[in-house]
Amino acid sequence: MTVGTARIHDSAPLHVSGQAQYCDDIVLPENALHAAFGMSPIAHGRIRALDLASVAAAPGVAAIAVAADVPGENNYGGAVHDDPIFAAELVQYAGQPIFAVAASSMRAARIAARRAKLDLTPLPALLDIRAALAAESYVLPSQTMRRGDPHAQLGSAPRRLSSTVVIGGQDHFYLEGHIAVAIPQEDRGMLVHSSTQHPTEVQSIVAHALGLSSNQVVVQCRRMGGGFGGKESQAALIAAAAAVLARKAGRPVKLRLDRDTDMVMTGKRHDFIADYEAGFDDAGRLIALSVMLASRCGYSADLSGPVNDRAMFHIDNAYYLEHVEITSHRCKTHTVSNTAFRGFGGPQGMMVIEAVLDDIARTLNLDPLDVRRANLYGIGERNVTHYGQVVEANRLPEIFDRLERTSEYARRRSEVRRWNAAQPFIKRGLALTPVKFGIAFTSTLFNQAGALLQVYTDGTVLLNHGGTEMGQGLHVKVAQVVAAELGLPLSAIRITATDTSKVPNTSATAASSGSDLNGKAAQAAAITIRERLVAVASQKYAVAPEEVCFADGHVQAGTQRLTFAALARNAHEARVSLSATGYYRTPKIHWDRDAKRGRPFYYFAFGAAVAEVAVDTLTGETQLLRLDILHDVGASLNPAIDLGQIEGGFLQGVGWLTSEELYWNGEGQLGTHAPSTYKIPTARDWPADARVELLPAAPNSEETIFRSKAVGEPPLMLAISVFHAIRDACAACGPAGCLPELTAPATPEAVLRAVSALRPRHAA
């Protein structure tokens, strides 16, 4: 059985040998051009004049495209059409594309783009969340979600607390930047190779930009060098610009962003602020909570609607909120439009409730773990979310009990106290935080998938599905599913590039749903083929269908044993189709957007982490000393891939909350646009003592693919334990009951600010 076993990533040998082909490796036709953007240097202004004569005269230049050169719709926005491919009259962020140029080489195109003469009239710019709130500047209407009577309950609560939570953004920093290759085809068609998580959306945007129908545009993606949400909607801009230039020049065009341009031009994880007021009792149990959530969305809507919705959904994280009100503001600023990022708003919502409970625990001088445990969702009671979904098959109490025991939390808590009492400068902190993450697209429409399966007479299988591979191991998991259904070795299954001409109308590979959706679709196609083969074997060998079994590349039909290839040949000779499509749509989910009630998620993934850190209170430096993770992946399709996702997701979350600081200057220009100024984690940030475990014997209660659970996004939120361990260490610098004012990311500067704010009060 291939499912449930540890298998290497299907492209691993190609990755380590340098043979894996990415978009930039595609061999181009001899007449291909290379493109570059010309961008706005200011955050907000009107375009008075655009002089591109020097650009056109530059060596090697073959074509220039501006807004007027777009044959169709000058837009790459998906849900809301408010994202121009090229700004025509108004620029709304520093880095916004105004034109693109195609030349004989990438260097020639980039040099030419810098020769443009822009005459821009600056306008006042809103650059941060507070400024946008004051101006009531929003990209979408604000939303409110409410349960119970939070205001009355706050008024009567025995204890009340209010504060602000500040949560920074994050750049995706995928190893492969944005890139597209557009190749004109016969009869006005266009072939686009795109590094995208959403080939169908790229197909649609390119078609609309060129004034074509969808069947005239084919988008392919064999693999990406990372995506993390950054290539869900924003890849359409690069593909559309390349296609417009290719149409104008009548030649293939490759458009690849360098790292600086990629970071300046494309969106990031939304930064948030949250003002909250909490009512609670002496045991730390929440009675009522009121939260104002506000995020910096940038100049356009992009995916800010569903991102902020998910932040509202996940503001409970793992905790029962009986009386709660959440008001969500989607702020318009003159900065790049923020977009999807692993967790999709969920991490920011979880950060808020974890800060609330941590503040309550410190106010009451209780262990934060005890307060978290007191507020956990229950089993059979206190088990309905604030949006009306029952938390079924709740693994949280089991995970808490097991992890608290295996991590030796109680002993280590005592050791941390003794250490901090004896050490004046190096403080230690410890935290256990949980994760409850809903799995499904919150927009019900996208919870569907298709697959195309073709069996050849030599017994090999070619598989195509709507999901995209960005390093997460989706393809090998789906191949394992097909191999299991057909009783074949994994080596018999080959997966081809995601291709809109093979599987149409696909959803983005996002929301942690890649395996759930595409695995089920591929399984459906494999079952169709298997049933056809069973019928052939049953008739040929005069046995009942239930006597036909597939295993180890062979078929047993009663007493007759033959190879899978032999049966495939028999089917072909009998004129039975060996090609099938598969389709799947997620059951049970529904959502009433007006009432803010329903079941937006098919199920929940659970997990928890214990982090222990050391903090140098003189420099602000932090070090993760030990990590204990227990994570629920259901019945794992591939434990090796799942462990890799857990470890990688966790460390990416650590970067978000400790080192990856985005900085815009007073003019709205991004200052952290290269690895020299923007610091992602490295192997050196992995703790010397790391114990990562999959929750055993925990199959999904829902009928997912082989009872597995999604694993792409939930592990990132395990890193919240590191932030709160750092906060725990900072608290050791102040008196009992102090609330360290630590903002995320907890950079050395942020840590020093938090510590210095505590020490004078302590000394007094």
MONORRA-V416462 format. One record per helix or strand of 3 or more residues. SS is the DSSP state (h for helix, s for strand). FROM is the first residue (numbers start at 0). LEN is the number of residues. If there is no record, write none. Layout:
ss:SS from:FROM len:LEN
ss:SS from:FROM len:LEN
This chain:
ss:h from:11 len:6
ss:h from:22 len:3
ss:s from:32 len:7
ss:s from:44 len:7
ss:h from:52 len:5
ss:s from:60 len:5
ss:h from:66 len:3
ss:s from:96 len:7
ss:h from:105 len:8
ss:s from:116 len:6
ss:h from:128 len:7
ss:s from:137 len:10
ss:h from:149 len:7
ss:s from:158 len:9
ss:s from:178 len:6
ss:h from:185 len:3
ss:s from:189 len:5
ss:h from:198 len:12
ss:h from:213 len:3
ss:s from:216 len:5
ss:h from:234 len:15
ss:s from:252 len:4
ss:h from:258 len:7
ss:s from:271 len:9
ss:s from:285 len:13
ss:h from:303 len:13
ss:s from:323 len:9
ss:h from:345 len:18
ss:h from:367 len:8
ss:h from:395 len:11
ss:h from:408 len:14
ss:s from:425 len:14
ss:h from:443 len:3
ss:s from:447 len:8
ss:s from:460 len:5
ss:h from:473 len:13
ss:h from:489 len:3
ss:s from:492 len:3
ss:h from:513 len:28
ss:h from:544 len:3
ss:s from:547 len:4
ss:s from:553 len:4
ss:s from:559 len:4
ss:h from:563 len:10
ss:s from:578 len:7
ss:s from:589 len:3
ss:s from:596 len:3
ss:s from:602 len:14
ss:s from:621 len:10
ss:h from:638 len:20
ss:h from:682 len:3
ss:s from:688 len:6
ss:h from:704 len:3
ss:h from:713 len:18
ss:h from:747 len:16
